[in-house]
Amino acid sequence: MTGPDPAALYRTVRLIRRFEERAIELVDAGEIVGGIHPYLGQEGIAAGVCAALTAGDLVTGTHRGHGHVLAKGADPARMLAELCGRVTGLNRGRGGSMHAADFGVGVLGANAIVGAAGAILTGAVWERRRRGADLVGATFFGDGAVNEGMLLEAFNLAALWRVPVLFVCENNGYATTMPVAGAVAGTIAGRAEAFGMPATAVDGQDPETVRAAAAAAVARMRAGGGPELIEAHTYRFDAHHTFEHRVRLDYRPPQEVADGRTRDPVEIAGARLDPATRAEIDASVEAVLAAAVDFALAGPHPDPATALDHLYASGLTARTGGG
Ligand SMILES: Cc1ncc(C[n+]2csc(CCOP(=O)(O)OP(=O)(O)O)c2C)c(N)n1
């Protein structure tokens, strides 16, 4: 089990925070096409959970997935290049924000299909363990995923086959504009318990609280326990998607947003450090991201003639249109 490391946790939440802020600037500049789903405010969950994993463990994430990829150890420069659609990106610019993956650090991918990442991870962990690998996995999903059949099927098989998967629900209170109370019958923890899975609710704004809960669950899983669920209560500080910066949607009371922003994972983790250490980390994160932006923007876009490359494992190329 990984012990608490306040400086490392702070560095991760700060890195994700500043990565997202720089990425939003690149959306505004037209360098990231299509926008992003900012993870601002939820950084403590990815940081805490991934601090409880080892390099060989696996992770899958969501459409709001940059934090998961970064916390597991992907290179921020190649991640930013991926968001900018450059060939120097993690996935040669073909995955983008919602499908970034880095198998080298155990990130099997962000995923745009709500509820799918849990099924992908359950299958991947099961398959690798059958071949003798000694690893566990963590999958992140929002409250909007808990009524998706695919996720509930993953709960069932993971529990039945005792696949060591940590199901991490990032309950930020909304699925796009839909509040949890208007969409979720019963409780999120109750869904896990229905499959015989232990469920723990935590304050997702405190990275150390998340890390401690995840480390305890991961230790039980490594000792032969089955899957577990963590419901991390959090708040999305920014828009559902950057499109919302231009089309103001009126679904969260301003006072609720203001209150939600007072519990900031970056401030909570930063308050545990002495000011000099914190300033040193901030400066190093700024340098990493300045270099990442330069790297991302220097990379070429893929040649349109290669648009069909990598589509077929067999190497077959699709027929061109017209007959
Ligand atoms: C299967 C599926 N249904 C609908 C969508 C459209 N969609 C994209 S994000 C989203 C909301 C997801 O909410 P939640 O799971 O709570 O995550 P959050 O956005 O709050 O992080 C929806 C409905 C989708 N991508 N996939």
The ligand as an SDF file (V2000), in Angstrom:
LIG
                    3D

 26 27  0  0  0  0  0  0  0  0999 V2000
  -24.0160    5.9010  -23.6780 C   0  0  0  0  0  0  0  0  0  0  0  0
  -23.9960    7.3930  -23.7580 C   0  0  0  0  0  0  0  0  0  0  0  0
  -25.1320    8.0890  -23.5500 N   0  0  0  0  0  0  0  0  0  0  0  0
  -25.1130    9.4480  -23.6270 C   0  0  0  0  0  0  0  0  0  0  0  0
  -23.9550   10.1210  -23.8900 C   0  0  0  0  0  0  0  0  0  0  0  0
  -23.9280   11.6560  -23.9630 C   0  0  0  0  0  0  0  0  0  0  0  0
  -23.2630   12.1830  -22.7650 N   0  0  0  0  0  0  0  0  0  0  0  0
  -21.9960   12.5980  -22.7990 C   0  0  0  0  0  0  0  0  0  0  0  0
  -21.4500   13.1180  -21.3130 S   0  0  0  0  0  0  0  0  0  0  0  0
  -22.9400   12.7980  -20.6130 C   0  0  0  0  0  0  0  0  0  0  0  0
  -23.1810   13.0710  -19.1460 C   0  0  0  0  0  0  0  0  0  0  0  0
  -22.4080   12.1480  -18.3090 C   0  0  0  0  0  0  0  0  0  0  0  0
  -22.6010   12.4830  -16.9720 O   0  0  0  0  0  0  0  0  0  0  0  0
  -21.7480   11.7820  -15.8500 P   0  0  0  0  0  0  0  0  0  0  0  0
  -21.6110   10.3380  -16.1540 O   0  0  0  0  0  0  0  0  0  0  0  0
  -22.3830   12.1470  -14.5450 O   0  0  0  0  0  0  0  0  0  0  0  0
  -20.3180   12.4280  -15.9910 O   0  0  0  0  0  0  0  0  0  0  0  0
  -19.9040   13.9680  -15.8770 P   0  0  0  0  0  0  0  0  0  0  0  0
  -20.1240   14.5510  -17.2370 O   0  0  0  0  0  0  0  0  0  0  0  0
  -20.7250   14.5990  -14.8210 O   0  0  0  0  0  0  0  0  0  0  0  0
  -18.4550   13.9130  -15.5400 O   0  0  0  0  0  0  0  0  0  0  0  0
  -23.8410   12.2970  -21.5310 C   0  0  0  0  0  0  0  0  0  0  0  0
  -25.2380   11.9150  -21.2430 C   0  0  0  0  0  0  0  0  0  0  0  0
  -22.7820    9.3560  -24.1040 C   0  0  0  0  0  0  0  0  0  0  0  0
  -21.6250    9.9340  -24.3610 N   0  0  0  0  0  0  0  0  0  0  0  0
  -22.8210    8.0070  -24.0130 N   0  0  0  0  0  0  0  0  0  0  0  0
  1  2  1  0
  2  3  1  0
  2 26  2  0
  3  4  2  0
  4  5  1  0
  5  6  1  0
  5 24  2  0
  6  7  1  0
  7  8  2  0
  7 22  1  0
  8  9  1  0
  9 10  1  0
 10 11  1  0
 10 22  2  0
 11 12  1  0
 12 13  1  0
 13 14  1  0
 14 15  2  0
 14 16  1  0
 14 17  1  0
 17 18  1  0
 18 19  2  0
 18 20  1  0
 18 21  1  0
 22 23  1  0
 24 25  1  0
 24 26  1  0
M  CHG  1   7   1
M  END
$$$$
